[in-house]
Amino acid sequence: MSMIRPFRGLRPRKEFAHRIASLPYDVLDSDEARDIVKDNPLSFLRVVKPEVDLDPGVGLYSEEVYRQGAVNLRRLVEEGLMVQDTQPMLYFYRQIMGDHAQVGLVACVSAEEYDNDVIRKHEHTRKAKEEDRIRHIMSHNAQAGPVFLTYRDIPGVDVIEKKNTAGTPEYDFTASDGIRHTLWLVASPADIIALEGLFRTGVPNLYVADGHHRSASAAIVAKRRREANPNHTGLEEYNFILAVIFPKSQLRILPYNRAVRDLYGMTPEQFLEKVSQSFTVTRSGKASPLVPREFSMYMKGQWFTLVALPGATPETDPVEGLDVSILQNNLLSPILGIEDPRTSDRIDFIGGIRGTGELVRLVDSGKFSVAFSMYPTTLDQLLSVADTGRVMPPKSTWFEPKLRSGLVVHSL
């Protein structure tokens, strides 16, 4: 069963929360981050992407970058802009984007349970990105950005959530992107004990929805510190990982679309002929697929609907039956020659938040030859893959809204 743990969050003072809280480090590049901090010098991007304070010529993974981030975090504390709670507690965090709302529990989870696969994953991690976040945690002595977790809904959590979120929130602001963020403190010992019990007895597994590198890095830091500490007890803060935990029913996954730069030496007519051997192809004008195993393809100013032919993939296989696998195995690899989408520079991935209009723009610009609008992966598919101990193809899921960094920091 799953352990959750209250902690003494390091948080912005109420009047500064809307200025400090930032997008996570991995959804924007350094130049975009520099533009944001230029207008808002309190942005937590100066902690999670500290290269914004350095010359652009400084390497992203130089020691100077991590040192600068630690200085920036320490300055927020020394200037009284962020303060650590005096008692361990939990937090409810609500996000509203348009007509969609989701409420997660901010808590620490067990690094040991991550290692033992009680906390399950669905993606491979890359060593270079792991090492980046390891150095970030070690230099800051804190986990600055939370991991996004989910679980199969259980009765009881929503009762405590409704009780706590009926009270006055600690923070309530709408960010510049239109997403509303609200945070409530859960300080009642009775509520904390009840939530711990519900997860311990009713949640056999937690699942990493987003933040595989953050969680893997935090677990590695825990292992290194455990091995270096002759007086290790298991209760030290380094044994726990900062997370926001959402019930599955409240989450939605947006499609992760694809755009390919060339047709692998084929004319559009030759390409369509090859595609028709594995898919039914119709000129539909439809920019988004309505059902699984259906794809919308944009090429030469025209939308086509592709439907995978029977037998394109074993439907009972949780990985091969994913739409992203069907497209990869029946079109991107055999027809367009993209064997490994992780490393190919001929394919780009476009988060569904940017809409199908972005696919049209990319192709019409002449920089790309064809684009594919995907039916989104479902939460049930994600959990099924993770339960079998397997991983999804790259860029299978796009979660939105993104968690803000800097709302609650876990100090080690």
HELIX and SHEET records of a PDB file:
HELIX    1   1 LYS A   14  PHE A   16  5                                   3    
HELIX    2   2 ALA A   17  ILE A   20  1                                   4    
HELIX    3   3 SER A   30  ASP A   39  1                                  10    
HELIX    4   4 LEU A   45  VAL A   48  1                                   4    
HELIX    5   5 PRO A   50  ASP A   53  5                                   4    
HELIX    6   6 GLU A   63  GLU A   78  1                                  16    
HELIX    7   7 ALA A  111  ASP A  115  1                                   5    
HELIX    8   8 LYS A  127  HIS A  140  1                                  14    
HELIX    9   9 VAL A  157  THR A  165  1                                   9    
HELIX   10  10 PRO A  189  GLY A  202  1                                  14    
HELIX   11  11 HIS A  212  ALA A  228  1                                  17    
HELIX   12  12 GLU A  237  ASN A  239  5                                   3    
HELIX   13  13 LYS A  248  GLN A  250  5                                   3    
HELIX   14  14 PRO A  268  VAL A  275  1                                   8    
HELIX   15  15 ASP A  323  LEU A  327  1                                   5    
HELIX   16  16 GLN A  328  LEU A  332  3                                   5    
HELIX   17  17 GLY A  352  ARG A  354  5                                   3    
HELIX   18  18 THR A  356  ASP A  364  1                                   9    
HELIX   19  19 LEU A  379  ASP A  387  1                                   9    
SHEET    1   A 5 ILE A   4  ARG A   5  0                                        
SHEET    2   A 5 HIS A 100  SER A 110 -1                                        
SHEET    3   A 5 LEU A  90  MET A  97 -1                                        
SHEET    4   A 5 ARG A 180  VAL A 186 -1                                        
SHEET    5   A 5 TYR A 171  THR A 174 -1                                        
SHEET    1   B 6 ILE A   4  ARG A   5  0                                        
SHEET    2   B 6 HIS A 100  SER A 110 -1                                        
SHEET    3   B 6 PHE A 240  PRO A 247 -1                                        
SHEET    4   B 6 VAL A 147  TYR A 151  1                                        
SHEET    5   B 6 LEU A 206  ASP A 210 -1                                        
SHEET    6   B 6 ILE A 119  ARG A 120  1                                        
SHEET    1   C 2 LEU A  10  PRO A  12  0                                        
SHEET    2   C 2 MET A  82  GLN A  84 -1                                        
SHEET    1   D 2 ALA A 142  GLN A 143  0                                        
SHEET    2   D 2 HIS A 410  SER A 411 -1                                        
SHEET    1   E 2 ILE A 253  LEU A 254  0                                        
SHEET    2   E 2 TRP A 398  PHE A 399 -1                                        
SHEET    1   F 6 PHE A 279  ARG A 283  0                                        
SHEET    2   F 6 GLN A 302  ALA A 308 -1                                        
SHEET    3   F 6 GLU A 294  MET A 299 -1                                        
SHEET    4   F 6 VAL A 370  SER A 373 -1                                        
SHEET    5   F 6 TYR A 256  VAL A 260 -1                                        
SHEET    6   F 6 ILE A 347  GLY A 351 -1                                        
END                                                                             
